[in-house]
Amino acid sequence: MSGGQGRASAGTPRVIVYSSLFPSEAAPTAGIFIKERMFRVARRMPLVVVAPQAWSPIDWIVRLLRPGFRPQGRAVETIDGIEVHRPRALSVPGVFKRFDGMLMAMSTYACVRRLHRRFGATVIDAHFCYPDGLAAVRIGRRLGLPVTLSVRGSKDQMLLGTDREPALREAVEGASRLIAVTDSLVQGVGGPLGVAAERFTVIGNGVDLSRFAPMNRNEARRRLGIAEDAKVLIGVGNLIPLKGFQRVIPLLPRLRERFPGLVYLIVGGGGTQGDNSAQLQALAREHGVADCVRLCGRQMPQDLKWFYSAADVFAHATEFEGWANVFLEAMACGLPVVTTRVGGNAEVVASDEVGTLVDYWDGDAFARALEEALLRDWDTARILDYARANDWERRIDQIEAILRSVGMPLANGERA
């Protein structure tokens, strides 16, 4: 186990990361931003991961219609020297989803307790309020462990006003410390739940500059079969309506009048909320742009730099975002961003030197913004500097300080 086994020594927090969204061989890009953050923390303190896997006896029926539904990773594996445990968490599709938090806590308690006894954990670090945050808070209460909870995006905010709102409130009220990836989530989630803004620490995601960097543009286009003189848009994300690829495609005929060789790269695959690829292809045919829309499939993070480097502008017509990692990835490869003014987007695209924000949803304004972005002579050096100022290490110092303040064991075995 990372950092060794046994009880924690004085002055060293020992962390159980608790998140159902976490990469596995079956879903290698799921929750990669959580792995990026916490595996860096693991360089500074011992850490083990519990990544509950949703499961029910009827999943095989759902897979008849959705083959990629709930991909299952190995129950236990070691990734980069860190133990990752994936206990099954009972989650029945449909109306029974309202019980996910309770069932996740019940299903995974034994695994967390066993690791706590062997590992000597001093803090649980949970991600997303529901169901993970609720489950972590209930488990932490039983084990006498404090919980840090990261509020991360639409997954939490969209449950406000539903029958799961009381569970959200229990999670945030039961956590020892709250982290939000954007200030908009402090207002959008904490506000309606009656949580004082002072309880939150805002810490955005970072970008891995060793993985995302500009590659030779001509080489990138040669790899992808794109003409050197073409104008290229790119979007990256799960192929679900929330991400807005279907809002960009109808704008392409207008843009192609100005840029005849236009190419639109859509990089991503289906997610737990579905797979919109067939609809996107049909929409491209309907608007007569099937020849310039390319569905590139899901790509491994280390390969994305070639797709970003082949493009001119990153286009993201999203309906909602917490903190969109893809913005910083694109900027780290030298791309400006055109996106909607929703969620935390304005906190990531914080300067008109790195991109343009458009009100949601104004199709004409978005098309104009894309046209202007494709024509503008962007200062690539400024975009790269902005990305470098948002590298991961700057965030990890803050995360480490929070974990030490919550989970620091003292010589007598108590916590600070």
C-alpha positions in Angstrom: 0.0 0.0 0.0 1.2 3.5 -0.9 3.2 5.0 2.0 3.4 1.7 3.9 1.0 0.1 6.3 0.2 0.5 10.0 -1.0 3.4 12.1 -0.2 6.9 11.1 2.9 8.4 12.6 2.7 11.8 14.3 2.4 14.7 11.8 1.5 12.7 8.7 -2.1 12.5 7.5 -3.2 9.3 5.9 -5.9 9.7 3.3 -8.6 7.5 1.9 -9.8 9.1 -1.4 -13.5 8.2 -1.9 -14.9 8.7 -5.4 -17.0 6.6 -7.7 -15.7 8.5 -10.6 -12.1 7.3 -11.1 -10.1 5.9 -14.0 -10.0 2.1 -14.6 -9.0 -0.1 -17.6 -12.8 -0.3 -18.4 -13.1 3.6 -18.3 -9.6 5.1 -18.5 -10.7 8.7 -18.7 -13.4 8.7 -16.1 -12.6 11.1 -13.3 -9.1 11.6 -14.5 -9.0 15.1 -13.0 -9.5 13.5 -9.5 -6.6 11.1 -10.2 -4.4 14.0 -11.4 -5.1 15.9 -8.2 -4.9 13.2 -5.6 -2.0 11.2 -7.1 0.1 14.4 -6.8 -1.0 14.6 -3.2 0.2 11.0 -2.8 3.7 12.2 -3.4 3.4 14.2 -0.1 1.4 11.9 2.1 0.2 8.2 2.2 -3.0 7.6 0.2 -5.3 4.9 -0.9 -8.4 5.1 -3.2 -11.8 3.6 -2.7 -13.8 3.9 -6.0 -17.3 2.4 -5.6 -18.7 0.8 -8.7 -22.4 1.1 -9.2 -24.0 -2.3 -9.7 -27.4 -4.0 -9.7 -28.8 -7.4 -10.6 -30.6 -6.0 -13.6 -27.6 -4.2 -15.2 -27.3 -6.9 -17.9 -30.8 -5.9 -19.2 -29.8 -2.3 -19.6 -26.6 -3.4 -21.4 -28.8 -5.0 -24.1 -29.7 -1.5 -25.2 -26.6 0.4 -23.9 -23.5 -1.9 -24.2 -21.3 0.5 -22.4 -23.5 0.9 -19.3 -21.6 0.8 -16.1 -18.2 -0.6 -17.2 -16.6 -2.6 -14.4 -13.0 -2.2 -13.5 -10.9 -4.7 -11.5 -11.9 -5.0 -7.8 -8.4 -4.1 -6.6 -5.4 -2.9 -8.6 -2.3 -0.8 -8.1 -2.0 2.3 -10.3 1.3 4.2 -10.2 2.1 2.6 -6.9 -1.3 3.5 -5.4 -3.8 0.9 -4.3 -7.2 1.4 -5.8 -10.2 -0.6 -4.4 -13.5 -0.8 -6.3 -16.2 -2.3 -4.0 -19.5 -2.8 -5.6 -22.2 -0.3 -4.6 -25.8 -1.4 -5.1 -27.6 1.1 -7.4 -30.9 0.2 -9.0 -31.6 2.2 -12.2 -34.8 4.2 -12.3 -36.8 5.5 -9.4 -34.6 3.7 -6.9 -31.7 6.1 -7.7 -32.9 8.3 -4.8 -31.4 5.6 -2.5 -27.9 5.7 -4.1 -26.2 7.6 -1.3 -27.6 5.3 1.5 -26.9 2.1 -0.5 -23.3 3.3 -1.4 -22.6 3.9 2.3 -23.9 0.5 3.3 -22.2 -1.4 0.4 -18.8 0.1 0.9 -18.5 0.6 4.6 -16.8 -2.8 5.2 -14.2 -2.0 2.6 -13.4 1.4 4.1 -13.4 0.0 7.6 -10.9 -2.7 6.6 -8.6 -0.2 4.9 -8.9 2.2 7.8 -7.8 -0.5 10.3 -4.9 -1.7 8.0 -3.9 1.7 6.7 -4.5 3.9 9.8 -6.4 6.6 7.9 -6.9 10.0 9.5 -9.2 11.6 6.9 -11.5 10.7 4.0 -11.3 12.9 0.9 -14.6 12.6 -1.0 -15.6 14.0 -4.4 -19.0 15.2 -5.5 -21.8 15.7 -2.9 -24.1 12.9 -4.1 -24.0 10.0 -3.8 -20.3 9.9 -2.9 -20.2 12.8 -0.4 -23.2 11.5 1.5 -21.8 8.0 1.7 -18.4 9.3 2.8 -19.9 11.5 5.6 -21.9 8.6 6.9 -19.0 6.2 6.8 -16.7 8.8 8.4 -19.2 9.4 11.2 -19.2 5.7 12.0 -15.4 5.4 11.9 -14.7 8.7 13.7 -12.9 10.1 10.6 -13.2 13.7 9.4 -14.3 14.2 5.7 -13.1 16.7 3.2 -15.6 17.1 0.4 -15.1 18.6 -3.1 -18.0 20.1 -4.9 -17.3 19.7 -8.6 -20.1 20.6 -11.0 -23.4 20.0 -12.5 -23.7 16.5 -11.0 -24.4 18.3 -7.6 -26.1 21.4 -8.7 -28.7 19.7 -10.9 -30.0 17.8 -7.9 -31.1 20.9 -6.1 -34.9 21.1 -5.9 -35.2 17.3 -6.2 -35.9 14.6 -3.6 -32.1 14.3 -3.2 -31.6 17.8 -1.9 -31.8 16.7 1.8 -29.0 14.3 1.0 -26.9 17.1 -0.5 -27.5 19.1 2.6 -26.5 16.2 4.9 -23.3 15.8 2.9 -22.1 19.4 3.0 -23.2 19.9 6.6 -21.4 16.7 7.7 -18.1 17.5 6.0 -15.3 18.9 8.1 -14.0 21.1 5.1 -15.5 22.0 1.8 -13.7 22.6 -1.4 -15.3 24.0 -4.6 -13.6 24.0 -8.0 -15.2 27.4 -8.8 -16.7 30.3 -7.0 -19.9 29.8 -9.0 -20.4 26.5 -7.3 -20.0 28.1 -3.9 -22.9 30.4 -4.8 -24.9 27.8 -6.9 -24.7 24.9 -4.5 -23.7 26.3 -1.1 -26.1 29.2 -1.4 -29.3 27.2 -1.9 -28.3 24.7 0.8 -27.7 27.5 3.3 -24.0 26.9 3.6 -21.9 29.9 4.4 -19.4 30.8 1.7 -16.7 31.0 4.3 -16.9 27.2 4.8 -15.6 26.7 1.2 -12.1 27.0 -0.2 -12.1 27.5 -3.9 -9.4 25.5 -5.7 -9.7 24.9 -9.4 -8.3 22.0 -11.3 -4.9 22.3 -12.9 -3.3 21.2 -16.1 -0.6 18.6 -16.6 2.0 20.6 -18.6 4.1 17.4 -19.2 1.2 15.9 -21.1 -0.4 19.0 -22.8 2.0 21.1 -24.9 2.0 22.4 -28.4 3.1 19.9 -31.0 4.3 20.7 -34.6 1.1 21.8 -36.3 1.9 20.4 -39.7 2.8 17.0 -38.2 -0.4 17.0 -36.1 -2.4 17.7 -39.3 -0.5 15.1 -41.2 -1.3 12.5 -38.6 -5.0 13.4 -38.7 -5.3 13.8 -42.5 -6.1 17.5 -42.4 -5.0 20.0 -45.0 -2.3 22.5 -43.8 -4.4 25.5 -44.9 -7.7 24.4 -43.4 -9.4 26.2 -40.5 -10.1 23.7 -37.7 -12.4 23.8 -34.8 -12.2 21.2 -32.0 -14.5 20.1 -29.1 -13.6 17.5 -26.5 -15.9 15.8 -24.0 -18.6 13.2 -23.5 -21.0 12.9 -26.4 -24.0 14.0 -24.4 -26.4 17.0 -25.0 -25.0 18.9 -22.0 -21.7 19.5 -23.8 -23.4 21.2 -26.8 -21.8 19.6 -29.8 -25.3 19.6 -31.4 -25.4 23.4 -31.0 -22.1 23.9 -32.9 -23.0 21.7 -36.0 -25.9 23.9 -37.2 -23.5 26.9 -37.3 -21.0 25.2 -39.6 -22.7 26.0 -42.9 -22.5 29.7 -42.2 -18.8 29.4 -41.1 -18.0 27.3 -44.2 -19.1 30.1 -46.4 -16.2 32.1 -45.0 -13.8 29.1 -44.5 -14.4 26.6 -47.3 -12.0 24.0 -46.0 -13.4 24.1 -42.4 -13.0 21.0 -40.3 -14.8 20.3 -36.9 -13.1 17.7 -34.7 -15.3 16.1 -32.1 -13.2 14.1 -29.6 -15.0 12.0 -27.1 -17.3 9.0 -26.5 -20.5 8.2 -24.7 -20.9 8.6 -21.0 -23.1 7.3 -18.2 -25.8 9.8 -19.5 -25.8 8.2 -23.0 -24.0 8.4 -26.3 -25.2 11.1 -28.8 -22.8 10.1 -31.6 -25.6 8.8 -34.0 -27.6 12.0 -33.5 -24.6 14.1 -34.2 -23.9 12.3 -37.4 -27.5 12.6 -38.5 -27.4 16.4 -37.6 -24.3 16.9 -39.7 -26.0 15.2 -42.7 -29.1 17.2 -42.2 -27.1 20.5 -42.4 -24.9 19.3 -45.3 -21.7 19.3 -43.3 -21.1 15.6 -42.8 -17.8 15.9 -44.8 -16.3 18.4 -42.4 -17.5 16.9 -39.1 -15.2 14.2 -37.8 -16.2 12.1 -34.8 -12.7 11.1 -33.5 -13.8 8.8 -30.7 -12.4 8.9 -27.2 -8.7 9.5 -27.0 -6.2 8.7 -24.3 -4.9 11.9 -22.5 -1.4 11.5 -23.9 -2.7 11.5 -27.4 -5.0 14.5 -27.1 -2.2 17.0 -27.6 -2.0 16.0 -31.3 -5.7 16.8 -31.8 -5.5 20.1 -30.0 -2.3 21.0 -31.9 -4.0 20.4 -35.2 -6.8 22.9 -34.4 -7.1 26.7 -34.5 -9.9 27.3 -32.0 -11.5 25.2 -29.1 -15.3 25.5 -29.3 -17.4 24.4 -26.4 -21.2 25.3 -26.5 -21.9 23.8 -23.1 -25.1 24.2 -21.1 -23.3 24.0 -17.8 -19.8 23.4 -16.4 -18.2 23.4 -13.0 -14.5 23.6 -14.0 -13.9 22.4 -17.6 -10.4 20.9 -17.6 -10.5 20.8 -21.4 -10.1 24.6 -21.5 -6.7 24.5 -19.8 -5.7 21.5 -21.9 -6.5 23.4 -25.1 -4.7 26.5 -23.8 -1.6 24.5 -22.8 -1.5 23.5 -26.5 -1.8 27.1 -27.6 -5.5 27.2 -28.5 -7.9 30.1 -27.7 -11.3 29.1 -26.4 -14.8 30.1 -27.4 -17.4 29.0 -24.9 -20.6 29.9 -23.2 -20.9 32.1 -20.1 -22.3 29.5 -17.8 -21.2 27.8 -14.5 -17.5 28.3 -13.9 -16.5 29.0 -17.5 -15.7 32.7 -16.8 -13.4 31.6 -14.0 -11.4 29.5 -16.4 -11.6 31.7 -19.5 -10.8 34.7 -17.3 -9.3 37.0 -20.0 -10.2 38.0 -23.5 -6.5 37.3 -24.3 -7.2 33.5 -24.0 -10.8 33.3 -25.3 -14.3 34.6 -25.8 -17.4 34.0 -23.7 -20.9 34.1 -25.3 -24.3 34.3 -23.5 -26.2 30.9 -23.4 -27.8 30.3 -25.8 -27.3 32.8 -28.6 -26.4 30.9 -31.8 -25.8 34.0 -33.9 -23.4 35.4 -31.3 -21.6 32.1 -30.9 -21.1 31.8 -34.7 -19.8 35.4 -34.8 -17.4 34.6 -32.0 -16.1 31.5 -33.8 -15.6 33.5 -37.0 -13.8 36.2 -35.2 -11.6 33.7 -33.3 -10.7 31.9 -36.6 -9.6 35.3 -38.1 -7.9 36.8 -35.1 -4.1 36.7 -34.7 -4.0 35.3 -31.2 -0.9 35.9 -29.0 0.0 32.2 -28.5 2.7 33.0 -26.0 0.1 34.7 -23.7 -2.2 31.7 -23.9 0.6 29.4 -23.0 1.7 31.6 -20.1 -1.9 31.5 -18.8 -2.0 27.7 -18.9 1.4 27.5 -17.2 0.1 29.8 -14.4 -2.6 27.1 -13.8 -0.4 24.0 -13.5 -1.3 21.4 -10.9 1.5 22.0 -8.4 0.0 25.4 -7.5 -3.2 23.6 -6.5 -1.6 20.8 -4.6 -0.1 23.1 -2.0 -3.6 24.2 -1.1 -5.0 20.7 -1.0 -2.1 19.5 1.2 -2.7 22.4 3.6 -6.4 21.4 4.0 -5.7 17.7 4.5 -3.1 18.5 7.1 -5.4 20.9 8.9 -8.2 18.3 9.0 -6.4 15.0 9.2 -3.1 15.7 11.0 -2.6 13.0 13.7 -1.0 14.0 17.0 1.4 11.9 19.0 -1.5 10.7 21.3 -3.5 9.5 18.2 -5.9 12.4 18.2 -6.3 14.8 15.3 -5.6 18.5 15.2 
